[in-house]
Amino acid sequence: SQKIEQNSEALNIQEGKTATLTCNYTNYSPAYLQWYRQDPGRGPVFLLLIRENEKEKRKERLKVTFDTTLKQSLFHITASQPADSATYLCALVGDSSYKLIFGSGTRLLVRP
Amino acid sequence: GAVVSQHPSWVICKSGTSVKIECRSLDFQATTMFWYRQFPKQSLMLMATSNEGSKATYEQGVEKDKFLINHASLTLSTLTVTSAHPEDSSFYICSAYSGGVSNQPQHFGDGTRLSIL
């Protein structure tokens, strides 16, 4: 069956360090993958999209990699700040166009 | 740009009541809107896909008579939870998609916290 897995344990890091979050998937061949940020009681906010033919994408302090052989995406936040504390969700295109299938998210806590 | 407004943000009502949730795209036309449900510490689960002017497509296991969806215009979709019961209590989130190509992001509302007593 199709699965998207993100580490359910919270990632707790010191301010200024690089946070690395993992998204693994099985039985999917997504054309692209997206990362969203969700704060408590709020809807997700789009961060980055990476296509299957792209190995890496950057936006300011954010970097996403996409390895279709390993079926894995890594999401990095460099020089992390307490304001980066949130839950980060990865999402893949489902079987039909436009439909997104979300992972369960990883909570990031950045200590001052 | 790409702002989605969802209303109400929070509702408490008695069992048996019907509740309507609105989702509006404020600064773009949404050819497709999605409705999700999220339980605490869980992921977003897609309930249905709504295209303007046509019937919604529901995911497996979602009762279409229970969760009525109307997408009457390119900027408004509504979800009505009919005869709500405590097990329907959840966080409901809509998203809007402007279409065109399939690799565009979805733009989410801030969700509606529904509590059925």
Chai-1 contact restraints between the chains, C-beta under 6 A:
chainA,res_idxA,chainB,res_idxB,connection_type,confidence,min_distance_angstrom,max_distance_angstrom,comment,restraint_id
A,Y32,B,N103,contact,1.0,0.0,6.0,A-B,restraint_1
A,Q34,B,P105,contact,1.0,0.0,6.0,A-B,restraint_2
A,R42,B,D110,contact,1.0,0.0,6.0,A-B,restraint_3
A,G43,B,I93,contact,1.0,0.0,6.0,A-B,restraint_4
A,G43,B,F108,contact,1.0,0.0,6.0,A-B,restraint_5
A,G43,B,G109,contact,1.0,0.0,6.0,A-B,restraint_6
A,G43,B,D110,contact,1.0,0.0,6.0,A-B,restraint_7
A,G43,B,G111,contact,1.0,0.0,6.0,A-B,restraint_8
A,P44,B,F108,contact,1.0,0.0,6.0,A-B,restraint_9
A,F46,B,P105,contact,1.0,0.0,6.0,A-B,restraint_10
A,S97,B,S102,contact,1.0,0.0,6.0,A-B,restraint_11
A,Y98,B,T32,contact,1.0,0.0,6.0,A-B,restraint_12
A,Y98,B,Y97,contact,1.0,0.0,6.0,A-B,restraint_13
A,Y98,B,S102,contact,1.0,0.0,6.0,A-B,restraint_14
A,F102,B,S43,contact,1.0,0.0,6.0,A-B,restraint_15
A,F102,B,L44,contact,1.0,0.0,6.0,A-B,restraint_16
A,S104,B,S43,contact,1.0,0.0,6.0,A-B,restraint_17
